[in-house]
Amino acid sequence: MTGNIVARRYAKALFALGQKKGPAELAAYGSDLAKLAEVLAAEPTVLKVFRNPTFGSDKIKAVAVAIMAKLGVGQVVKNFVMLLADKERLANLPEIQAVYAKLQDEAQGVLRGKLTTAIALDKNRQEQLKASLEKKSDRKLVLDYGVDPAIIGGLVLKIGDQVLDASLRAQLQMLKENIKRGE
């Protein structure tokens, strides 16, 4: 819980700075944070180093500087990461990046979700479905596509905490419940 509060505060601060600088900087900050979070996800030992109090602040900063140099991170994000290191919040970087990405999506009117079908769809069909859903929602969508043969047919769309289950499995389940109730 505390980590979420910390992540929101730092992400909002960086986001506000990005908004003042303009959309290009806002996107650059998000990209730099995403690269750093990707490295931390790929190398969990680095995250353990950031969490370990036995390593001094200087050693932790040196590790962070080396990572940022390889990634080509911008100066503002470098300063931001150094601030996180000074405040012993560097281990919260993945959560901060996630909150920042959500703020960025909200500002740009983007919805992220997952579309699951019973069979794999080709790229053309994926784009058609995405265009249709964007037209109906009047928002830009970024969808991850998945396959689950257990849904039998149709699709399941999950955006945030909302789920649209238009699968054959769900329809059969409703039919089963109606038969049980005698309807």
C-alpha positions in Angstrom: 0.0 0.0 0.0 2.7 2.4 0.9 4.6 1.6 -2.3 1.5 2.6 -4.3 1.3 5.9 -2.6 5.0 6.6 -3.1 4.7 5.5 -6.8 1.8 7.8 -7.4 3.4 10.8 -5.9 6.7 10.5 -7.8 5.0 9.6 -11.0 2.6 12.6 -10.8 5.6 14.9 -10.0 7.5 13.7 -13.1 4.3 13.8 -15.2 3.6 17.4 -14.2 7.1 18.4 -15.1 6.7 16.6 -18.5 3.4 18.4 -19.1 5.1 21.8 -18.5 7.8 20.9 -21.0 5.5 19.7 -23.7 4.2 16.5 -25.3 7.6 15.5 -26.7 9.3 15.6 -23.3 6.3 13.8 -21.7 6.7 11.0 -24.2 10.5 10.9 -23.7 10.2 10.6 -20.0 7.7 7.8 -20.3 10.0 6.0 -22.8 13.0 6.4 -20.5 11.1 5.1 -17.5 9.8 2.2 -19.6 13.4 1.2 -20.6 14.6 1.3 -17.0 11.6 -0.7 -15.8 12.3 -3.2 -18.6 15.8 -3.7 -17.4 14.7 -4.1 -13.8 12.1 -6.7 -14.9 14.8 -8.6 -17.0 17.4 -8.4 -14.2 15.7 -8.8 -10.8 19.1 -8.9 -9.1 19.5 -5.2 -9.8 16.2 -4.5 -8.1 17.5 -6.6 -5.1 20.6 -4.4 -5.0 18.4 -1.3 -4.9 16.4 -2.7 -2.0 19.4 -3.9 0.0 20.3 -1.4 2.7 23.8 -2.9 3.1 24.9 -1.3 -0.2 25.7 2.3 0.3 24.0 5.1 -1.6 27.1 5.7 -3.7 27.2 2.1 -4.9 23.5 2.1 -5.7 23.9 5.4 -7.6 26.9 4.0 -9.5 24.8 1.0 -10.6 21.9 3.3 -11.7 24.3 5.6 -13.6 25.8 2.7 -15.4 22.4 1.3 -16.4 21.2 4.8 -17.6 24.4 5.4 -19.6 23.8 2.2 -21.5 20.2 3.0 -22.2 20.8 6.6 -23.2 18.4 8.1 -20.7 17.7 11.8 -20.8 19.0 14.3 -18.2 15.7 14.9 -16.4 15.1 11.2 -15.9 18.7 10.8 -14.7 18.1 13.5 -12.2 14.8 11.9 -11.2 16.5 8.5 -10.7 19.2 10.1 -8.6 16.5 11.8 -6.5 14.9 8.3 -6.0 18.3 6.9 -5.0 18.8 9.7 -2.4 15.4 9.1 -1.0 15.9 5.3 -1.0 13.0 4.9 -3.4 14.8 3.4 -6.4 13.2 0.0 -5.8 9.8 1.7 -6.5 10.9 2.5 -10.1 8.7 -0.3 -11.8 5.6 0.9 -9.9 6.4 4.6 -10.7 6.7 3.7 -14.4 3.4 1.9 -14.3 1.6 4.8 -12.8 3.3 7.2 -15.2 2.2 5.1 -18.1 -1.4 5.2 -16.9 -1.3 9.0 -16.5 0.1 9.3 -20.0 -2.6 7.1 -21.4 -5.3 9.1 -19.6 -3.9 12.4 -21.0 -3.8 11.0 -24.5 -7.3 9.3 -24.3 -5.8 5.8 -24.7 -7.5 2.7 -23.4 -5.4 -0.5 -22.9 -7.0 -3.9 -22.8 -6.8 -7.5 -23.8 -8.8 -9.2 -26.5 -9.1 -13.0 -26.2 -10.4 -15.2 -28.9 -10.8 -18.9 -29.3 -8.5 -19.0 -32.3 -5.5 -16.9 -33.4 -6.6 -13.9 -35.5 -4.5 -12.7 -38.4 -3.2 -9.1 -38.3 -5.9 -7.8 -40.8 -8.7 -9.2 -38.6 -7.1 -7.8 -35.5 -6.9 -4.3 -37.0 -10.6 -4.6 -38.2 -11.8 -5.5 -34.7 -9.6 -2.8 -33.1 -10.9 -0.1 -35.6 -14.5 -1.2 -34.9 -14.0 -1.0 -31.1 -12.3 2.4 -31.4 -15.2 3.8 -33.4 -17.7 2.6 -30.8 -15.7 3.9 -27.8 -14.5 7.1 -29.5 -11.0 6.4 -27.9 -7.8 5.0 -29.1 -7.2 1.4 -28.1 -4.0 -0.5 -27.4 -4.9 -4.1 -27.3 -2.9 -7.3 -26.4 -4.3 -10.3 -28.2 -4.6 -13.7 -26.6 -6.0 -17.1 -27.5 -8.0 -19.3 -25.2 -9.6 -22.3 -26.8 -11.8 -22.8 -23.7 -14.1 -19.9 -24.7 -15.1 -22.1 -27.7 -16.0 -19.1 -29.9 -16.6 -15.4 -29.9 -14.4 -13.1 -27.8 -13.6 -11.7 -24.4 -12.6 -8.0 -24.1 -11.1 -6.8 -20.9 -10.4 -3.1 -20.5 -9.4 -2.0 -17.0 -11.8 -3.7 -14.6 -14.6 -4.0 -17.2 -15.1 -7.3 -19.1 -17.2 -7.8 -22.2 -17.7 -11.6 -22.4 -19.2 -12.3 -25.9 -17.9 -15.9 -25.9 -19.8 -19.0 -26.8 -18.8 -20.4 -23.4 -20.6 -17.5 -21.6 -23.7 -17.9 -23.7 -23.8 -21.6 -23.1 -23.4 -20.9 -19.3 -26.3 -18.5 -19.4 -28.4 -21.0 -21.3 -27.6 -23.6 -18.7 -28.6 -21.3 -15.8 -31.9 -20.5 -17.6 -32.7 -24.2 -18.1 -31.9 -24.8 -14.4 -34.3 -22.1 -13.4 -37.0 -23.4 -15.7 -37.1 -20.3 -17.9 
